[in-house]
Amino acid sequence: MLQSKKQSLRLRRAMLANIGVFLNMFLCLLAVFLGYTALDYQRVFILSLGVWLGHSCLVMLIAFNLNLKFTDASLTLPQMLWVIVSLSLTMFYLQDIRSLMLMGFLLVMSFGAFRLTLKEFFWVTLFTIACYLSSLYAVFVYRPNEVQPSQELFIFIGFVVSLIGFAFMGVELSNLRSTLSKRHKELQSAFLRIEELSITDDLTGLFNRRYLMRVLNKHRALANRSDYNFVVCYLDLDHFKKVNDQFGHPYGDKVLVAFSRLINTCLREVDIAARIGGEEFVLVLANTQLDAAYNVCKRIAEKWLAETSQNEPFLPLTLSTGIAEFKFTETIEETLERADGLLYEAKNNGRNCIVIEQQEQQVPLNFEIQ
């Protein structure tokens, strides 16, 4: 039923408040037994039950996620106002222990300490004072013999001072909550950034070796327990050392970045590419056969040759690739070792070609550098 941890927290707080309202009903019945009310058991029970059911409706709004339609999803203000009105009505029917309800008002103010703004606390404080004075005025009109003006004035002044103090304390707590919430978001963003940096290559933005091994182990677990396969492709830029020697390492870095961007345009969302060092890259193609992997690498090689031939016609930038398919029960290291061996075979065959495990599919690209 709940959609988030926030909803769970809202419901828990509302239920705690509802328990408090329910206990207040028993307190009112006890006041009847001790002769402190102007009503009998039946009327006090009906009044208290109505108050509790009214607050229960607000709890049910949260329980069924209907509160999300409101700006204040926690329904803090409606809950506070309902209980304040209820306490004022109860206070009217009490006799010698009316001042006991003042503690209830202060408890309600503390309920909004982590939610209300300064402006909201101001208006709730004024509303509480108005309800208190209305209840006291009604007692003075209908049962004047129960009111001692000097005593009620003294209690009222103490109540207002305490209420204002609670309001200021609530504002400070609300500001503290906002500050902590902001810091939490900043820390969360920083953590996500750190996590991103820990799994990506600083230069190219591709994944690094650490994340590559994590992904490969997940693929291996899937392949060992279900009808699933994946292919590992080792890619290496030919004669890349000449690029650094002739044009410098900053230019070589630009070449690596350009090649990384090209790789991303040729892969699906379920595939990943990682830079494992220097000019060496690894592709992990999920749920792919060797012939499909060959076509992917061929497409990358063709696009790369076309791009470099157009922009840098004097650079011998071609691509050598080794492609190996994961075999059931073998380790990731063994799969990578086979792919790496096929890459070196491509290098020994004169570079600028793709070597895969199925001999009948080992077709050199034979690209001509203009």
C-alpha positions as a printed NumPy array, in Angstrom:
array([[  0.   ,   0.   ,   0.   ],
       [  2.84 ,   2.372,   0.824],
       [  4.852,   3.815,  -2.047],
       [  7.94 ,   5.083,  -0.278],
       [  9.798,   5.42 ,   2.97 ],
       [  8.359,   8.912,   3.315],
       [  4.855,   7.491,   3.218],
       [  5.822,   4.973,   5.868],
       [  7.121,   7.763,   8.107],
       [  4.011,   9.875,   7.531],
       [  1.735,   6.988,   8.397],
       [  3.716,   6.113,  11.51 ],
       [  3.543,   9.691,  12.825],
       [ -0.156,   9.974,  12.036],
       [ -0.883,   6.689,  13.8  ],
       [  1.049,   7.815,  16.885],
       [ -1.012,  10.997,  16.946],
       [ -4.171,   8.922,  16.496],
       [ -3.239,   6.792,  19.489],
       [ -2.849,   9.984,  21.501],
       [ -6.337,  11.123,  20.462],
       [ -7.703,   7.691,  21.388],
       [ -6.12 ,   7.867,  24.844],
       [ -7.615,  11.325,  25.3  ],
       [-11.047,   9.704,  24.942],
       [-10.355,   7.542,  27.99 ],
       [ -9.072,  10.574,  29.863],
       [-12.374,  12.328,  29.197],
       [-14.35 ,   9.311,  30.406],
       [-12.225,   9.266,  33.559],
       [-13.044,  12.949,  34.071],
       [-16.755,  12.045,  33.917],
       [-16.228,   9.342,  36.543],
       [-14.479,  11.831,  38.834],
       [-17.168,  14.454,  38.288],
       [-15.065,  16.974,  36.396],
       [-17.35 ,  17.425,  33.346],
       [-20.678,  19.064,  32.639],
       [-21.819,  16.103,  30.51 ],
       [-22.765,  12.503,  31.239],
       [-20.944,   9.359,  30.077],
       [-22.96 ,   8.919,  26.893],
       [-22.423,  12.438,  25.56 ],
       [-18.77 ,  12.509,  26.474],
       [-18.263,   9.133,  24.773],
       [-20.022,  10.301,  21.6  ],
       [-18.011,  13.526,  21.562],
       [-14.67 ,  11.747,  22.119],
       [-15.486,   9.035,  19.6  ],
       [-16.343,  11.652,  16.976],
       [-13.012,  13.385,  17.57 ],
       [-11.124,  10.109,  17.229],
       [-12.99 ,   9.035,  14.084],
       [-12.365,  12.434,  12.501],
       [ -8.646,  12.103,  13.04 ],
       [ -8.783,   8.477,  11.846],
       [-10.076,   9.721,   8.497],
       [ -6.877,  11.732,   8.066],
       [ -4.843,   8.631,   8.916],
       [ -6.722,   6.633,   6.293],
       [ -5.96 ,   9.265,   3.661],
       [ -2.262,   8.613,   4.264],
       [ -2.711,   4.835,   4.456],
       [ -4.316,   4.753,   0.993],
       [ -1.897,   7.331,  -0.514],
       [ -4.699,   9.86 ,  -1.053],
       [ -2.617,  12.426,   0.829],
       [ -0.27 ,  12.645,  -2.171],
       [ -2.86 ,  14.77 ,  -3.935],
       [ -2.293,  17.565,  -1.412],
       [  0.593,  20.03 ,  -1.242],
       [  1.3  ,  19.022,   2.357],
       [  1.41 ,  15.26 ,   1.916],
       [  1.986,  14.73 ,   5.639],
       [ -1.33 ,  16.491,   6.424],
       [  0.357,  18.091,   9.417],
       [ -1.772,  21.234,   9.473],
       [ -5.148,  19.452,   9.092],
       [ -4.231,  17.067,  11.91 ],
       [ -3.106,  19.884,  14.187],
       [ -6.147,  22.073,  13.514],
       [ -8.553,  19.171,  14.061],
       [ -7.032,  18.307,  17.431],
       [ -6.844,  21.97 ,  18.508],
       [-10.558,  22.432,  17.817],
       [-11.304,  19.139,  19.578],
       [ -9.315,  20.135,  22.668],
       [-11.082,  23.502,  22.783],
       [-14.481,  21.783,  22.639],
       [-13.435,  19.327,  25.348],
       [-12.129,  22.187,  27.444],
       [-15.54 ,  23.832,  27.349],
       [-17.217,  20.805,  28.958],
       [-14.565,  20.38 ,  31.65 ],
       [-15.009,  22.116,  34.962],
       [-12.265,  22.236,  37.554],
       [ -9.534,  20.721,  35.369],
       [ -9.821,  22.883,  32.246],
       [ -6.176,  23.921,  32.539],
       [ -5.229,  20.282,  31.965],
       [ -6.058,  20.769,  28.275],
       [ -3.304,  23.371,  27.982],
       [ -0.738,  20.579,  27.973],
       [ -2.618,  19.054,  25.059],
       [ -2.268,  22.293,  23.084],
       [  1.486,  22.332,  23.697],
       [  1.746,  18.696,  22.653],
       [ -0.007,  19.536,  19.388],
       [  2.48 ,  22.338,  18.732],
       [  5.367,  19.923,  19.172],
       [  3.746,  17.666,  16.536],
       [  4.414,  20.308,  13.88 ],
       [  7.967,  21.033,  14.971],
       [  9.575,  19.255,  12.005],
       [  7.094,  20.278,   9.34 ],
       [  5.761,  23.828,   9.769],
       [  7.423,  27.006,   8.556],
       [  7.708,  30.198,  10.606],
       [  4.612,  31.638,   8.936],
       [  2.606,  28.473,   9.541],
       [  3.666,  28.371,  13.206],
       [  2.562,  31.992,  13.577],
       [ -0.931,  31.33 ,  12.239],
       [ -1.324,  28.076,  14.187],
       [ -0.32 ,  29.903,  17.37 ],
       [ -2.926,  32.616,  16.732],
       [ -5.536,  29.971,  15.92 ],
       [ -4.777,  28.089,  19.145],
       [ -5.055,  31.252,  21.232],
       [ -8.351,  32.115,  19.489],
       [ -9.755,  28.625,  20.195],
       [ -8.664,  28.823,  23.819],
       [-10.29 ,  32.236,  24.304],
       [-13.47 ,  31.073,  22.517],
       [-13.772,  28.077,  24.819],
       [-13.137,  30.211,  27.893],
       [-15.659,  32.814,  26.721],
       [-18.293,  30.118,  26.178],
       [-17.721,  28.879,  29.741],
       [-18.072,  32.454,  31.032],
       [-21.365,  32.893,  29.133],
       [-23.015,  29.575,  29.996],
       [-21.41 ,  28.769,  33.381],
       [-20.119,  32.081,  34.778],
       [-19.872,  30.765,  38.324],
       [-16.989,  28.489,  37.213],
       [-14.791,  31.361,  36.028],
       [-12.424,  33.312,  38.257],
       [-11.192,  36.213,  36.061],
       [ -7.888,  36.862,  37.842],
       [ -6.966,  33.185,  37.902],
       [ -7.968,  32.629,  34.276],
       [ -5.971,  35.692,  33.211],
       [ -2.896,  34.406,  34.988],
       [ -3.267,  30.971,  33.371],
       [ -3.888,  32.563,  29.976],
       [ -0.726,  34.687,  30.143],
       [  1.344,  31.649,  31.149],
       [ -0.234,  29.636,  28.342],
       [  0.521,  32.28 ,  25.711],
       [  4.134,  32.609,  26.844],
       [  4.581,  28.817,  26.752],
       [  2.87 ,  28.619,  23.372],
       [  5.131,  31.276,  21.867],
       [  8.155,  29.489,  23.313],
       [  7.026,  26.219,  21.724],
       [  6.461,  28.014,  18.438],
       [  9.995,  29.433,  18.363],
       [ 11.453,  26.094,  19.358],
       [  9.423,  24.448,  16.606],
       [ 10.752,  26.924,  14.052],
       [ 14.339,  26.205,  15.112],
       [ 13.725,  22.479,  14.828],
       [ 12.111,  22.957,  11.431],
       [ 15.104,  24.998,  10.224],
       [ 17.441,  22.341,  11.58 ],
       [ 15.498,  19.677,   9.724],
       [ 15.713,  21.672,   6.482],
       [ 19.46 ,  22.118,   6.927],
       [ 19.985,  18.421,   7.627],
       [ 17.818,  17.502,   4.649],
       [ 19.888,  19.77 ,   2.394],
       [ 23.143,  18.325,   3.735],
       [ 21.786,  14.817,   3.211],
       [ 21.017,  15.581,  -0.435],
       [ 24.481,  17.076,  -0.916],
       [ 26.109,  14.017,   0.654],
       [ 23.957,  11.731,  -1.469],
       [ 24.986,  13.592,  -4.624],
       [ 28.622,  13.445,  -3.56 ],
       [ 28.334,   9.718,  -2.864],
       [ 26.806,   9.102,  -6.288],
       [ 29.574,  11.14 ,  -7.877],
       [ 32.242,   9.192,  -5.986],
       [ 30.594,   5.925,  -6.977],
       [ 30.522,   7.067, -10.604],
       [ 34.186,   8.011, -10.488],
       [ 35.074,   4.658,  -8.96 ],
       [ 33.631,   2.721, -11.9  ],
       [ 34.463,   4.959, -14.867],
       [ 37.6  ,   5.884, -16.72 ],
       [ 38.53 ,   9.525, -16.112],
       [ 39.591,  10.236, -19.679],
       [ 37.017,   8.49 , -21.859],
       [ 34.   ,   8.175, -19.553],
       [ 33.794,   4.459, -20.326],
       [ 33.703,   1.94 , -17.511],
       [ 36.981,   0.866, -15.923],
       [ 38.438,  -2.567, -15.24 ],
       [ 36.901,  -2.779, -11.754],
       [ 33.36 ,  -2.326, -13.045],
       [ 34.098,  -4.567, -16.041],
       [ 34.97 ,  -7.471, -13.747],
       [ 31.834,  -6.87 , -11.686],
       [ 29.646,  -6.992, -14.79 ],
       [ 31.417, -10.036, -16.193],
       [ 30.878, -11.959, -12.968],
       [ 27.166, -11.14 , -13.076],
       [ 26.967, -12.334, -16.68 ],
       [ 28.837, -15.494, -15.733],
       [ 26.377, -16.211, -12.912],
       [ 23.453, -15.805, -15.321],
       [ 25.086, -17.978, -17.978],
       [ 25.836, -20.776, -15.519],
       [ 22.258, -21.104, -14.288],
       [ 20.158, -20.309, -17.367],
       [ 20.053, -20.376, -21.156],
       [ 22.131, -17.249, -21.535],
       [ 25.365, -16.41 , -23.276],
       [ 27.592, -13.406, -23.767],
       [ 30.614, -12.46 , -25.814],
       [ 33.793, -10.612, -24.843],
       [ 35.564,  -8.474, -27.466],
       [ 39.126,  -7.212, -27.004],
       [ 39.796,  -4.071, -29.059],
       [ 43.144,  -2.393, -29.601],
       [ 44.039,   0.66 , -31.688],
       [ 46.858,  -0.194, -34.074],
       [ 50.08 ,   1.835, -34.011],
       [ 48.747,   4.114, -31.31 ],
       [ 52.261,   4.655, -29.938],
       [ 53.148,   6.412, -33.182],
       [ 50.297,   8.85 , -32.579],
       [ 51.673,   9.794, -29.167],
       [ 55.239,   9.975, -30.442],
       [ 54.363,  12.11 , -33.474],
       [ 51.632,  14.385, -32.105],
       [ 52.018,  14.176, -28.324],
       [ 49.988,  12.617, -25.55 ],
       [ 47.294,  15.379, -25.392],
       [ 46.424,  14.619, -28.995],
       [ 46.491,  10.914, -28.256],
       [ 43.994,  11.493, -25.459],
       [ 41.67 ,  13.222, -27.908],
       [ 41.899,  10.198, -30.191],
       [ 40.957,   7.876, -27.33 ],
       [ 37.98 ,  10.052, -26.405],
       [ 36.78 ,  10.127, -30.021],
       [ 37.074,   6.351, -30.294],
       [ 35.173,   5.868, -27.034],
       [ 32.31 ,   8.021, -28.281],
       [ 32.182,   6.022, -31.489],
       [ 31.976,   2.76 , -29.526],
       [ 28.973,   4.015, -27.548],
       [ 27.088,   4.793, -30.75 ],
       [ 27.446,   1.18 , -31.908],
       [ 26.305,  -0.617, -28.736],
       [ 22.933,  -1.459, -27.267],
       [ 21.856,  -0.314, -23.811],
       [ 22.43 ,  -3.827, -22.438],
       [ 26.039,  -3.9  , -23.667],
       [ 28.949,  -2.199, -21.95 ],
       [ 32.334,  -0.879, -23.051],
       [ 35.348,  -0.486, -20.783],
       [ 38.798,   0.947, -21.167],
       [ 41.256,  -1.328, -19.391],
       [ 44.437,   0.582, -20.096],
       [ 46.196,   2.61 , -22.75 ],
       [ 44.545,   1.992, -26.112],
       [ 42.919,  -1.311, -25.082],
       [ 39.16 ,  -1.654, -24.757],
       [ 36.794,  -4.483, -23.874],
       [ 33.197,  -4.905, -25.015],
       [ 30.716,  -7.17 , -23.219],
       [ 27.84 ,  -8.033, -25.539],
       [ 24.895,  -9.536, -23.681],
       [ 22.957, -12.5  , -25.062],
       [ 24.908, -12.344, -28.336],
       [ 26.302, -14.958, -30.72 ],
       [ 29.765, -14.814, -32.233],
       [ 28.553, -13.835, -35.693],
       [ 26.54 , -10.919, -34.271],
       [ 29.544,  -9.824, -32.197],
       [ 31.677,  -9.963, -35.326],
       [ 29.246,  -7.64 , -37.11 ],
       [ 29.323,  -5.18 , -34.206],
       [ 33.115,  -5.03 , -34.176],
       [ 33.237,  -4.777, -37.945],
       [ 30.839,  -1.845, -37.862],
       [ 33.017,  -0.114, -35.237],
       [ 36.151,  -0.714, -37.293],
       [ 34.572,   0.581, -40.504],
       [ 33.249,   3.733, -38.841],
       [ 36.562,   4.334, -37.115],
       [ 38.549,   3.97 , -40.315],
       [ 36.14 ,   6.248, -42.149],
       [ 36.345,   8.874, -39.42 ],
       [ 40.119,   8.878, -39.11 ],
       [ 40.691,   8.717, -42.866],
       [ 38.54 ,  11.78 , -43.308],
       [ 39.883,  13.837, -40.404],
       [ 43.469,  12.58 , -40.149],
       [ 44.462,  10.961, -43.485],
       [ 48.11 ,  10.651, -42.445],
       [ 47.454,   8.665, -39.263],
       [ 47.558,   4.845, -39.527],
       [ 44.648,   4.41 , -37.094],
       [ 43.151,   0.982, -37.646],
       [ 41.645,  -1.523, -35.251],
       [ 42.485,  -5.084, -34.225],
       [ 39.978,  -7.24 , -32.365],
       [ 39.751, -10.61 , -30.669],
       [ 36.299, -12.099, -29.941],
       [ 35.622, -14.956, -27.512],
       [ 32.33 , -16.43 , -26.293],
       [ 31.938, -17.425, -22.652],
       [ 32.051, -21.17 , -22.111],
       [ 29.993, -22.859, -19.45 ],
       [ 31.718, -23.153, -16.012],
       [ 34.937, -21.404, -17.041],
       [ 36.194, -18.417, -15.084],
       [ 36.011, -14.826, -16.286],
       [ 39.786, -14.687, -16.309],
       [ 39.867, -17.632, -18.711],
       [ 37.383, -15.957, -21.055],
       [ 39.383, -12.728, -21.022],
       [ 42.589, -14.643, -21.604],
       [ 41.139, -16.345, -24.69 ],
       [ 39.884, -13.023, -26.073],
       [ 43.253, -11.424, -25.386],
       [ 44.991, -14.322, -27.159],
       [ 42.784, -13.821, -30.216],
       [ 43.653, -10.113, -30.177],
       [ 47.358, -10.885, -30.275],
       [ 46.685, -13.303, -33.104],
       [ 45.048, -10.418, -34.991],
       [ 48.143,  -8.316, -34.277],
       [ 50.433, -11.055, -35.57 ],
       [ 48.308, -11.377, -38.721],
       [ 49.21 ,  -7.847, -39.694],
       [ 46.697,  -5.901, -37.604],
       [ 43.561,  -4.242, -39.016],
       [ 41.511,  -7.425, -38.664],
       [ 39.096,  -9.335, -36.455],
       [ 39.827, -12.814, -35.123],
       [ 37.098, -14.981, -33.597],
       [ 37.139, -18.49 , -32.223],
       [ 35.216, -20.093, -35.089],
       [ 37.878, -20.501, -37.755],
       [ 35.438, -20.396, -40.675],
       [ 34.357, -16.9  , -39.6  ],
       [ 37.84 , -15.419, -39.26 ],
       [ 37.74 , -12.858, -42.046],
       [ 40.369, -10.084, -42.211],
       [ 38.96 ,  -6.653, -42.916],
       [ 41.768,  -5.622, -45.299],
       [ 40.966,  -1.929, -45.058],
       [ 43.087,   0.327, -47.204],
       [ 44.431,   3.471, -45.606],
       [ 44.133,   6.383, -47.979]])
